[in-house]
Amino acid sequence: MKKIGLVGGTGPESTLMYYKELNKRIDELTHGEQMPDVAIESVDFRKAWRYVTSQRYDLLSNYLAEKIECLKKSGSEVISLTAATMHIVFEKLVDATKTELVSIPQAVCKEAASKGYKAVGLLGTIFTMEQDYMKTDLCEAGIEVVVPEKADRELIAKRILEELELGIVKESTLSEFQQIITKMKYNDGIEAVVLGCTELPLLLNADNCPVPCLDSVDIHIKELIDQAVSDK
């Protein structure tokens, strides 16, 4: 089994989910015979976030590239970012490190296409909702991507940064998000919603979401496991 390398810490809550789920699922997959070798290079979330918000993508790319190089030196063969927002510099990182990173947007697109969806909603940080890095693969696959209206985008981004990134989960926030998704379902015709921030599964799941969820963490972890156990 290939060693898995994660660029974590963006934020810590989703990194915990990745680590726990990778161990649990591979243990189950191998009937208790194996658990994965996992290396985590954890970044300073505050620093990375400042680079994003100030649009210093050169500094962000350099910072994350350092972490990827450390993972490669540790023997990691299956390497990924654990935050959708950090995919804002995904292509730069692939070019700089000459590494085939396991992409969250690509994995989500493959899952959405396999289910035959024609229109999906996208929730995430303000950057994920307003920029193209989570949308491009879906659009190229012929899937319409709908984002919430401006006021709702701002509310979602605020709740992610001030609550979910810190592991705070509130029923009031769940109600707000359910109302937004329901509005998108009836006004925009979305058939499913992409949980495009890796902290969103702390709040939303198949049992409480008004439409089917495309859980980016769950989908990405499946792709990581597939590649880790592959002979290729």
CYANA upper distance limits for C-alpha pairs under 8 A (distance plus 0.5 A):
  1 MET  CA     36 PRO  CA      7.89
  1 MET  CA    228 ALA  CA      6.15
  1 MET  CA    229 VAL  CA      5.58
  1 MET  CA    230 SER  CA      8.04
  2 LYS  CA     37 ASP  CA      8.17
  2 LYS  CA     76 SER  CA      7.75
  2 LYS  CA     77 GLU  CA      6.42
  2 LYS  CA     78 VAL  CA      7.22
  2 LYS  CA    227 GLN  CA      8.40
  2 LYS  CA    228 ALA  CA      5.23
  2 LYS  CA    229 VAL  CA      7.05
  3 LYS  CA     36 PRO  CA      7.28
  3 LYS  CA     37 ASP  CA      5.50
  3 LYS  CA     38 VAL  CA      6.45
  3 LYS  CA     39 ALA  CA      8.14
  3 LYS  CA     75 GLY  CA      7.24
  3 LYS  CA     76 SER  CA      5.24
  3 LYS  CA     77 GLU  CA      6.08
  3 LYS  CA     78 VAL  CA      6.87
  3 LYS  CA    228 ALA  CA      7.33
  4 ILE  CA     36 PRO  CA      7.82
  4 ILE  CA     37 ASP  CA      6.77
  4 ILE  CA     38 VAL  CA      5.33
  4 ILE  CA     39 ALA  CA      6.81
  4 ILE  CA     76 SER  CA      5.82
  4 ILE  CA     77 GLU  CA      6.67
  4 ILE  CA     78 VAL  CA      5.29
  4 ILE  CA     79 ILE  CA      6.42
  4 ILE  CA    224 LEU  CA      8.20
  4 ILE  CA    228 ALA  CA      7.31
  5 GLY  CA     38 VAL  CA      6.29
  5 GLY  CA     39 ALA  CA      5.26
  5 GLY  CA     40 ILE  CA      6.36
  5 GLY  CA     41 GLU  CA      8.23
  5 GLY  CA     71 LEU  CA      6.18
  5 GLY  CA     72 LYS  CA      8.33
  5 GLY  CA     76 SER  CA      5.58
  5 GLY  CA     77 GLU  CA      7.57
  5 GLY  CA     78 VAL  CA      6.47
  5 GLY  CA     79 ILE  CA      5.03
  5 GLY  CA     80 SER  CA      7.04
  6 LEU  CA     38 VAL  CA      8.03
  6 LEU  CA     39 ALA  CA      6.73
  6 LEU  CA     40 ILE  CA      5.29
  6 LEU  CA     41 GLU  CA      6.78
  6 LEU  CA     71 LEU  CA      8.12
  6 LEU  CA     79 ILE  CA      6.32
  6 LEU  CA     80 SER  CA      5.81
  6 LEU  CA     81 LEU  CA      6.44
  6 LEU  CA     82 THR  CA      7.05
  7 VAL  CA     40 ILE  CA      6.42
  7 VAL  CA     41 GLU  CA      5.50
  7 VAL  CA     42 SER  CA      6.39
  7 VAL  CA     43 VAL  CA      7.67
  7 VAL  CA     64 LEU  CA      8.11
  7 VAL  CA     67 LYS  CA      7.05
  7 VAL  CA     68 ILE  CA      7.43
  7 VAL  CA     79 ILE  CA      8.31
  7 VAL  CA     80 SER  CA      6.80
  7 VAL  CA     81 LEU  CA      5.35
  7 VAL  CA     82 THR  CA      6.53
  8 GLY  CA     12 PRO  CA      7.43
  8 GLY  CA     15 THR  CA      5.89
  8 GLY  CA     40 ILE  CA      6.61
  8 GLY  CA     41 GLU  CA      6.34
  8 GLY  CA     42 SER  CA      4.94
  8 GLY  CA     43 VAL  CA      6.72
  8 GLY  CA     81 LEU  CA      7.26
  8 GLY  CA     82 THR  CA      6.09
  8 GLY  CA     83 ALA  CA      8.24
  9 GLY  CA     13 GLU  CA      8.34
  9 GLY  CA     14 SER  CA      8.34
  9 GLY  CA     15 THR  CA      6.56
  9 GLY  CA     41 GLU  CA      8.46
  9 GLY  CA     42 SER  CA      5.22
  9 GLY  CA     43 VAL  CA      5.73
  9 GLY  CA     44 ASP  CA      7.22
  9 GLY  CA     45 PHE  CA      6.42
  9 GLY  CA     82 THR  CA      8.41
 10 THR  CA     14 SER  CA      8.00
 10 THR  CA     15 THR  CA      7.90
 10 THR  CA     42 SER  CA      8.38
 10 THR  CA     43 VAL  CA      7.45
 10 THR  CA     44 ASP  CA      8.28
 10 THR  CA     45 PHE  CA      5.73
 10 THR  CA     48 ALA  CA      8.34
 10 THR  CA     82 THR  CA      7.36
 10 THR  CA     83 ALA  CA      6.33
 11 GLY  CA     15 THR  CA      7.09
 11 GLY  CA     45 PHE  CA      6.79
 11 GLY  CA     83 ALA  CA      7.84
 11 GLY  CA    165 GLU  CA      6.34
 11 GLY  CA    199 GLU  CA      8.26
 12 PRO  CA     16 LEU  CA      6.81
 12 PRO  CA    165 GLU  CA      7.89
 13 GLU  CA     17 MET  CA      7.11
 13 GLU  CA    165 GLU  CA      7.01
 13 GLU  CA    166 LEU  CA      7.63
 13 GLU  CA    167 GLY  CA      6.63
 13 GLU  CA    199 GLU  CA      7.24
 14 SER  CA     18 TYR  CA      6.82
 14 SER  CA     82 THR  CA      7.61
 14 SER  CA     83 ALA  CA      8.30
 14 SER  CA    198 THR  CA      6.11
 14 SER  CA    199 GLU  CA      5.99
 14 SER  CA    217 VAL  CA      8.49
 15 THR  CA     19 TYR  CA      6.77
 15 THR  CA     82 THR  CA      6.98
 16 LEU  CA     20 LYS  CA      6.59
 17 MET  CA     21 GLU  CA      6.39
 18 TYR  CA     22 LEU  CA      6.43
 18 TYR  CA     82 THR  CA      8.18
 18 TYR  CA    217 VAL  CA      7.89
 18 TYR  CA    221 ILE  CA      7.41
 19 TYR  CA     23 ASN  CA      6.87
 19 TYR  CA     38 VAL  CA      8.25
 20 LYS  CA     24 LYS  CA      6.60
 21 GLU  CA     25 ARG  CA      6.29
 21 GLU  CA    221 ILE  CA      8.08
 22 LEU  CA     26 ILE  CA      6.52
 22 LEU  CA     36 PRO  CA      7.70
 22 LEU  CA    221 ILE  CA      7.28
 22 LEU  CA    225 ILE  CA      7.80
 23 ASN  CA     27 ASP  CA      6.50
 23 ASN  CA     35 MET  CA      6.00
 23 ASN  CA     36 PRO  CA      6.60
 24 LYS  CA     28 GLU  CA      6.76
 24 LYS  CA     35 MET  CA      8.24
 25 ARG  CA     29 LEU  CA      6.44
 26 ILE  CA     30 THR  CA      6.54
 26 ILE  CA     34 GLN  CA      7.26
 26 ILE  CA     35 MET  CA      6.16
 26 ILE  CA     36 PRO  CA      7.22
 26 ILE  CA    225 ILE  CA      7.81
 27 ASP  CA     31 HIS  CA      6.60
 27 ASP  CA     32 GLY  CA      5.40
 27 ASP  CA     33 GLU  CA      7.09
 27 ASP  CA     34 GLN  CA      5.97
 27 ASP  CA     35 MET  CA      5.61
 28 GLU  CA     32 GLY  CA      6.43
 30 THR  CA     34 GLN  CA      6.30
 38 VAL  CA     76 SER  CA      8.31
 39 ALA  CA     71 LEU  CA      7.24
 39 ALA  CA     74 SER  CA      7.94
 39 ALA  CA     76 SER  CA      7.56
 40 ILE  CA     71 LEU  CA      8.00
 41 GLU  CA     67 LYS  CA      6.31
 41 GLU  CA     68 ILE  CA      8.30
 41 GLU  CA     70 CYS  CA      7.94
 41 GLU  CA     71 LEU  CA      7.39
 42 SER  CA     67 LYS  CA      8.39
 43 VAL  CA     48 ALA  CA      7.83
 43 VAL  CA     64 LEU  CA      8.34
 43 VAL  CA     67 LYS  CA      8.22
 44 ASP  CA     48 ALA  CA      6.80
 45 PHE  CA     49 TRP  CA      6.41
 46 ARG  CA     50 ARG  CA      6.65
 47 LYS  CA     51 TYR  CA      6.91
 48 ALA  CA     52 VAL  CA      6.91
 48 ALA  CA     60 LEU  CA      6.68
 48 ALA  CA     63 TYR  CA      8.39
 49 TRP  CA     53 THR  CA      6.62
 50 ARG  CA     54 SER  CA      6.44
 51 TYR  CA     55 GLN  CA      6.38
 51 TYR  CA     56 ARG  CA      5.29
 51 TYR  CA     57 TYR  CA      6.87
 51 TYR  CA     59 LEU  CA      7.11
 51 TYR  CA     60 LEU  CA      6.10
 52 VAL  CA     56 ARG  CA      6.73
 52 VAL  CA     57 TYR  CA      7.02
 52 VAL  CA     60 LEU  CA      7.56
 56 ARG  CA     60 LEU  CA      6.86
 57 TYR  CA     61 SER  CA      6.39
 57 TYR  CA     89 VAL  CA      7.22
 58 ASP  CA     62 ASN  CA      6.71
 59 LEU  CA     63 TYR  CA      6.56
 60 LEU  CA     64 LEU  CA      6.64
 60 LEU  CA     89 VAL  CA      8.07
 61 SER  CA     65 ALA  CA      6.36
 61 SER  CA     89 VAL  CA      6.49
 61 SER  CA     92 LYS  CA      7.09
 61 SER  CA     93 LEU  CA      6.61
 62 ASN  CA     66 GLU  CA      6.82
 63 TYR  CA     67 LYS  CA      7.35
 64 LEU  CA     68 ILE  CA      6.85
 64 LEU  CA     93 LEU  CA      8.00
 65 ALA  CA     69 GLU  CA      6.67
 65 ALA  CA     93 LEU  CA      6.44
 65 ALA  CA     96 ALA  CA      7.54
 65 ALA  CA     97 THR  CA      6.90
 66 GLU  CA     70 CYS  CA      6.84
 67 LYS  CA     71 LEU  CA      6.87
 68 ILE  CA     72 LYS  CA      6.78
 68 ILE  CA     79 ILE  CA      8.02
 68 ILE  CA     97 THR  CA      7.81
 69 GLU  CA     73 LYS  CA      6.72
 69 GLU  CA     97 THR  CA      7.44
 70 CYS  CA     74 SER  CA      6.76
 71 LEU  CA     75 GLY  CA      7.15
 71 LEU  CA     76 SER  CA      6.00
 71 LEU  CA     79 ILE  CA      8.02
 72 LYS  CA     76 SER  CA      5.61
 72 LYS  CA     77 GLU  CA      7.38
 77 GLU  CA    228 ALA  CA      8.48
 78 VAL  CA    101 LEU  CA      7.75
 78 VAL  CA    102 VAL  CA      7.70
 78 VAL  CA    224 LEU  CA      7.45
 78 VAL  CA    227 GLN  CA      7.32
 78 VAL  CA    228 ALA  CA      6.79
 79 ILE  CA    100 GLU  CA      8.15
 79 ILE  CA    101 LEU  CA      5.88
 79 ILE  CA    102 VAL  CA      6.74
 80 SER  CA    101 LEU  CA      5.67
 80 SER  CA    102 VAL  CA      5.53
 80 SER  CA    103 SER  CA      7.31
 81 LEU  CA     86 MET  CA      7.54
 81 LEU  CA     87 HIS  CA      8.01
 81 LEU  CA    101 LEU  CA      8.24
 81 LEU  CA    102 VAL  CA      8.21
 81 LEU  CA    103 SER  CA      8.18
 82 THR  CA    198 THR  CA      7.74
 83 ALA  CA     87 HIS  CA      7.74
 83 ALA  CA    197 CYS  CA      7.24
 83 ALA  CA    198 THR  CA      6.36
 84 ALA  CA     88 ILE  CA      8.37
 84 ALA  CA    104 ILE  CA      6.99
 84 ALA  CA    105 PRO  CA      8.11
 84 ALA  CA    128 THR  CA      7.67
 84 ALA  CA    134 MET  CA      8.05
 84 ALA  CA    196 GLY  CA      6.84
 84 ALA  CA    197 CYS  CA      6.27
 84 ALA  CA    198 THR  CA      7.22
 85 THR  CA    125 THR  CA      7.49
 85 THR  CA    127 PHE  CA      7.20
 85 THR  CA    128 THR  CA      6.30
 85 THR  CA    197 CYS  CA      7.79
 86 MET  CA     90 PHE  CA      7.59
 87 HIS  CA     91 GLU  CA      8.46
 87 HIS  CA    103 SER  CA      8.37
 87 HIS  CA    104 ILE  CA      8.44
 87 HIS  CA    133 TYR  CA      7.10
 88 ILE  CA    133 TYR  CA      6.47
 89 VAL  CA     93 LEU  CA      6.73
 90 PHE  CA     94 VAL  CA      6.80
 91 GLU  CA     95 ASP  CA      6.71
 92 LYS  CA     96 ALA  CA      6.47
 93 LEU  CA     97 THR  CA      6.37
 93 LEU  CA     98 LYS  CA      8.34
 93 LEU  CA     99 THR  CA      8.32
 94 VAL  CA     98 LYS  CA      5.88
 94 VAL  CA     99 THR  CA      5.75
 94 VAL  CA    100 GLU  CA      6.78
 94 VAL  CA    101 LEU  CA      7.21
 95 ASP  CA     99 THR  CA      7.95
102 VAL  CA    107 ALA  CA      8.48
102 VAL  CA    220 HIS  CA      8.49
102 VAL  CA    223 GLU  CA      8.15
102 VAL  CA    224 LEU  CA      7.50
103 SER  CA    107 ALA  CA      6.72
103 SER  CA    220 HIS  CA      8.18
104 ILE  CA    108 VAL  CA      6.64
104 ILE  CA    216 SER  CA      7.14
104 ILE  CA    219 ILE  CA      8.49
104 ILE  CA    220 HIS  CA      6.20
105 PRO  CA    109 CYS  CA      6.56
105 PRO  CA    133 TYR  CA      7.79
105 PRO  CA    134 MET  CA      5.67
105 PRO  CA    135 LYS  CA      8.05
105 PRO  CA    137 ASP  CA      7.24
106 GLN  CA    110 LYS  CA      6.72
106 GLN  CA    137 ASP  CA      6.74
107 ALA  CA    111 GLU  CA      6.90
107 ALA  CA    216 SER  CA      8.45
107 ALA  CA    219 ILE  CA      6.93
107 ALA  CA    220 HIS  CA      6.46
107 ALA  CA    223 GLU  CA      7.23
108 VAL  CA    112 ALA  CA      6.65
108 VAL  CA    194 VAL  CA      8.34
108 VAL  CA    214 LEU  CA      7.53
108 VAL  CA    216 SER  CA      6.64
108 VAL  CA    219 ILE  CA      6.85
108 VAL  CA    220 HIS  CA      7.82
109 CYS  CA    113 ALA  CA      6.55
109 CYS  CA    137 ASP  CA      6.57
109 CYS  CA    138 LEU  CA      5.71
109 CYS  CA    141 ALA  CA      8.07
110 LYS  CA    114 SER  CA      6.64
111 GLU  CA    115 LYS  CA      6.96
111 GLU  CA    214 LEU  CA      8.27
111 GLU  CA    219 ILE  CA      7.83
112 ALA  CA    116 GLY  CA      6.99
112 ALA  CA    117 TYR  CA      6.31
112 ALA  CA    138 LEU  CA      8.44
112 ALA  CA    214 LEU  CA      7.81
113 ALA  CA    117 TYR  CA      6.62
113 ALA  CA    141 ALA  CA      7.67
113 ALA  CA    143 ILE  CA      8.23
117 TYR  CA    143 ILE  CA      7.26
117 TYR  CA    191 GLU  CA      7.02
117 TYR  CA    192 ALA  CA      7.96
118 LYS  CA    142 GLY  CA      7.55
118 LYS  CA    143 ILE  CA      5.21
118 LYS  CA    144 GLU  CA      6.55
118 LYS  CA    191 GLU  CA      7.90
119 ALA  CA    143 ILE  CA      5.97
119 ALA  CA    144 GLU  CA      4.96
119 ALA  CA    145 VAL  CA      6.43
119 ALA  CA    146 VAL  CA      7.77
119 ALA  CA    189 GLY  CA      7.46
119 ALA  CA    190 ILE  CA      5.48
119 ALA  CA    191 GLU  CA      6.35
119 ALA  CA    192 ALA  CA      7.82
120 VAL  CA    143 ILE  CA      7.72
120 VAL  CA    144 GLU  CA      6.77
120 VAL  CA    145 VAL  CA      5.72
120 VAL  CA    146 VAL  CA      6.61
120 VAL  CA    190 ILE  CA      5.30
120 VAL  CA    191 GLU  CA      6.17
120 VAL  CA    192 ALA  CA      5.49
120 VAL  CA    193 VAL  CA      5.79
120 VAL  CA    194 VAL  CA      7.28
121 GLY  CA    145 VAL  CA      6.28
121 GLY  CA    146 VAL  CA      5.14
121 GLY  CA    147 VAL  CA      6.19
121 GLY  CA    148 PRO  CA      8.17
121 GLY  CA    181 ILE  CA      8.26
121 GLY  CA    184 MET  CA      7.70
121 GLY  CA    190 ILE  CA      6.29
121 GLY  CA    191 GLU  CA      8.31
121 GLY  CA    192 ALA  CA      6.81
121 GLY  CA    193 VAL  CA      4.89
121 GLY  CA    194 VAL  CA      6.45
122 LEU  CA    129 MET  CA      6.92
122 LEU  CA    145 VAL  CA      7.14
122 LEU  CA    146 VAL  CA      6.59
122 LEU  CA    147 VAL  CA      5.74
122 LEU  CA    148 PRO  CA      8.15
122 LEU  CA    193 VAL  CA      6.24
122 LEU  CA    194 VAL  CA      5.34
122 LEU  CA    195 LEU  CA      7.11
122 LEU  CA    196 GLY  CA      6.79
123 LEU  CA    128 THR  CA      8.10
123 LEU  CA    129 MET  CA      6.71
123 LEU  CA    147 VAL  CA      7.32
123 LEU  CA    148 PRO  CA      8.12
123 LEU  CA    153 ARG  CA      8.41
123 LEU  CA    156 ILE  CA      8.02
123 LEU  CA    193 VAL  CA      7.77
123 LEU  CA    194 VAL  CA      6.69
123 LEU  CA    195 LEU  CA      6.04
123 LEU  CA    196 GLY  CA      5.89
123 LEU  CA    197 CYS  CA      7.54
124 GLY  CA    128 THR  CA      5.93
124 GLY  CA    129 MET  CA      6.30
124 GLY  CA    156 ILE  CA      7.72
124 GLY  CA    157 ALA  CA      7.30
124 GLY  CA    160 ILE  CA      8.29
124 GLY  CA    195 LEU  CA      7.07
124 GLY  CA    196 GLY  CA      5.18
124 GLY  CA    197 CYS  CA      5.03
124 GLY  CA    200 LEU  CA      8.11
125 THR  CA    129 MET  CA      6.78
125 THR  CA    156 ILE  CA      7.73
125 THR  CA    157 ALA  CA      5.35
125 THR  CA    160 ILE  CA      7.39
125 THR  CA    161 LEU  CA      8.42
125 THR  CA    196 GLY  CA      8.33
125 THR  CA    197 CYS  CA      6.95
126 ILE  CA    130 GLU  CA      6.49
126 ILE  CA    153 ARG  CA      6.92
126 ILE  CA    154 GLU  CA      7.31
126 ILE  CA    156 ILE  CA      8.35
126 ILE  CA    157 ALA  CA      5.85
127 PHE  CA    131 GLN  CA      6.05
128 THR  CA    132 ASP  CA      7.80
128 THR  CA    133 TYR  CA      7.57
128 THR  CA    134 MET  CA      6.84
128 THR  CA    196 GLY  CA      7.54
128 THR  CA    197 CYS  CA      8.31
129 MET  CA    134 MET  CA      8.39
129 MET  CA    147 VAL  CA      6.61
129 MET  CA    153 ARG  CA      7.85
130 GLU  CA    147 VAL  CA      8.34
131 GLN  CA    135 LYS  CA      8.40
132 ASP  CA    136 THR  CA      6.25
134 MET  CA    138 LEU  CA      8.18
134 MET  CA    196 GLY  CA      7.94
135 LYS  CA    139 CYS  CA      6.55
135 LYS  CA    145 VAL  CA      6.97
136 THR  CA    140 GLU  CA      6.58
137 ASP  CA    141 ALA  CA      6.73
138 LEU  CA    142 GLY  CA      7.05
138 LEU  CA    143 ILE  CA      5.73
138 LEU  CA    144 GLU  CA      7.68
138 LEU  CA    145 VAL  CA      7.68
139 CYS  CA    143 ILE  CA      5.53
139 CYS  CA    144 GLU  CA      6.42
139 CYS  CA    145 VAL  CA      7.39
146 VAL  CA    184 MET  CA      8.43
146 VAL  CA    188 ASP  CA      7.82
146 VAL  CA    190 ILE  CA      7.88
147 VAL  CA    153 ARG  CA      8.17
148 PRO  CA    152 ASP  CA      6.24
148 PRO  CA    153 ARG  CA      6.13
148 PRO  CA    180 ILE  CA      7.69
148 PRO  CA    184 MET  CA      7.44
149 GLU  CA    153 ARG  CA      6.62
150 LYS  CA    154 GLU  CA      6.78
151 ALA  CA    155 LEU  CA      6.83
152 ASP  CA    156 ILE  CA      6.61
152 ASP  CA    180 ILE  CA      7.46
153 ARG  CA    157 ALA  CA      6.63
154 GLU  CA    158 LYS  CA      6.64
155 LEU  CA    159 ARG  CA      6.73
156 ILE  CA    160 ILE  CA      6.71
156 ILE  CA    177 PHE  CA      7.92
157 ALA  CA    161 LEU  CA      6.73
158 LYS  CA    162 GLU  CA      6.39
158 LYS  CA    163 GLU  CA      8.41
159 ARG  CA    163 GLU  CA      5.79
159 ARG  CA    164 LEU  CA      7.09
159 ARG  CA    173 THR  CA      7.77
160 ILE  CA    164 LEU  CA      5.28
160 ILE  CA    165 GLU  CA      6.36
160 ILE  CA    199 GLU  CA      7.85
160 ILE  CA    200 LEU  CA      8.07
161 LEU  CA    165 GLU  CA      5.92
161 LEU  CA    166 LEU  CA      8.16
162 GLU  CA    166 LEU  CA      7.35
163 GLU  CA    167 GLY  CA      6.85
163 GLU  CA    168 ILE  CA      5.19
163 GLU  CA    169 VAL  CA      7.15
164 LEU  CA    168 ILE  CA      5.64
164 LEU  CA    169 VAL  CA      6.72
164 LEU  CA    199 GLU  CA      6.43
164 LEU  CA    200 LEU  CA      7.67
164 LEU  CA    202 LEU  CA      7.71
164 LEU  CA    203 LEU  CA      8.40
165 GLU  CA    199 GLU  CA      6.92
167 GLY  CA    202 LEU  CA      8.32
169 VAL  CA    173 THR  CA      7.96
169 VAL  CA    202 LEU  CA      7.49
169 VAL  CA    203 LEU  CA      6.77
170 LYS  CA    174 LEU  CA      6.93
170 LYS  CA    203 LEU  CA      8.47
171 GLU  CA    175 SER  CA      6.75
172 SER  CA    176 GLU  CA      6.88
173 THR  CA    177 PHE  CA      6.74
174 LEU  CA    178 GLN  CA      6.58
174 LEU  CA    203 LEU  CA      6.80
174 LEU  CA    204 LEU  CA      7.71
175 SER  CA    179 GLN  CA      6.74
176 GLU  CA    180 ILE  CA      6.89
177 PHE  CA    181 ILE  CA      6.69
178 GLN  CA    182 THR  CA      6.55
178 GLN  CA    208 ASN  CA      8.48
178 GLN  CA    209 CYS  CA      6.86
178 GLN  CA    210 PRO  CA      6.92
179 GLN  CA    183 LYS  CA      6.66
180 ILE  CA    184 MET  CA      6.86
181 ILE  CA    185 LYS  CA      6.64
181 ILE  CA    193 VAL  CA      8.17
181 ILE  CA    209 CYS  CA      8.38
181 ILE  CA    210 PRO  CA      7.12
181 ILE  CA    211 VAL  CA      8.08
182 THR  CA    186 TYR  CA      6.91
182 THR  CA    210 PRO  CA      6.50
182 THR  CA    211 VAL  CA      8.29
183 LYS  CA    187 ASN  CA      6.29
183 LYS  CA    188 ASP  CA      8.29
184 MET  CA    188 ASP  CA      5.53
184 MET  CA    189 GLY  CA      7.13
184 MET  CA    190 ILE  CA      6.79
185 LYS  CA    189 GLY  CA      5.36
185 LYS  CA    190 ILE  CA      5.35
185 LYS  CA    191 GLU  CA      7.42
185 LYS  CA    211 VAL  CA      8.00
186 TYR  CA    190 ILE  CA      8.22
191 GLU  CA    211 VAL  CA      6.95
191 GLU  CA    212 PRO  CA      7.67
192 ALA  CA    211 VAL  CA      5.65
192 ALA  CA    212 PRO  CA      5.22
192 ALA  CA    213 CYS  CA      6.24
192 ALA  CA    214 LEU  CA      7.40
193 VAL  CA    211 VAL  CA      7.15
193 VAL  CA    212 PRO  CA      6.93
193 VAL  CA    213 CYS  CA      5.65
193 VAL  CA    214 LEU  CA      6.41
194 VAL  CA    213 CYS  CA      6.60
194 VAL  CA    214 LEU  CA      5.12
194 VAL  CA    215 ASP  CA      6.81
194 VAL  CA    216 SER  CA      7.43
195 LEU  CA    200 LEU  CA      6.37
195 LEU  CA    201 PRO  CA      7.51
195 LEU  CA    213 CYS  CA      7.29
195 LEU  CA    214 LEU  CA      6.46
195 LEU  CA    215 ASP  CA      5.64
195 LEU  CA    216 SER  CA      6.26
196 GLY  CA    200 LEU  CA      7.94
196 GLY  CA    215 ASP  CA      8.06
196 GLY  CA    216 SER  CA      6.50
197 CYS  CA    216 SER  CA      7.84
198 THR  CA    216 SER  CA      6.97
198 THR  CA    217 VAL  CA      6.16
199 GLU  CA    203 LEU  CA      8.27
200 LEU  CA    204 LEU  CA      6.60
201 PRO  CA    205 ASN  CA      6.57
201 PRO  CA    215 ASP  CA      7.14
201 PRO  CA    217 VAL  CA      8.04
204 LEU  CA    208 ASN  CA      6.77
204 LEU  CA    209 CYS  CA      6.51
204 LEU  CA    213 CYS  CA      8.47
205 ASN  CA    209 CYS  CA      6.36
205 ASN  CA    213 CYS  CA      6.97
205 ASN  CA    215 ASP  CA      8.22
206 ALA  CA    211 VAL  CA      8.46
206 ALA  CA    212 PRO  CA      6.61
206 ALA  CA    213 CYS  CA      6.46
209 CYS  CA    213 CYS  CA      7.46
214 LEU  CA    219 ILE  CA      8.00
215 ASP  CA    219 ILE  CA      6.63
216 SER  CA    220 HIS  CA      6.31
217 VAL  CA    221 ILE  CA      6.51
218 ASP  CA    222 LYS  CA      6.83
219 ILE  CA    223 GLU  CA      6.96
220 HIS  CA    224 LEU  CA      6.71
221 ILE  CA    225 ILE  CA      6.67
222 LYS  CA    226 ASP  CA      6.64
223 GLU  CA    227 GLN  CA      6.76
224 LEU  CA    228 ALA  CA      6.55
225 ILE  CA    229 VAL  CA      6.63
226 ASP  CA    230 SER  CA      6.54
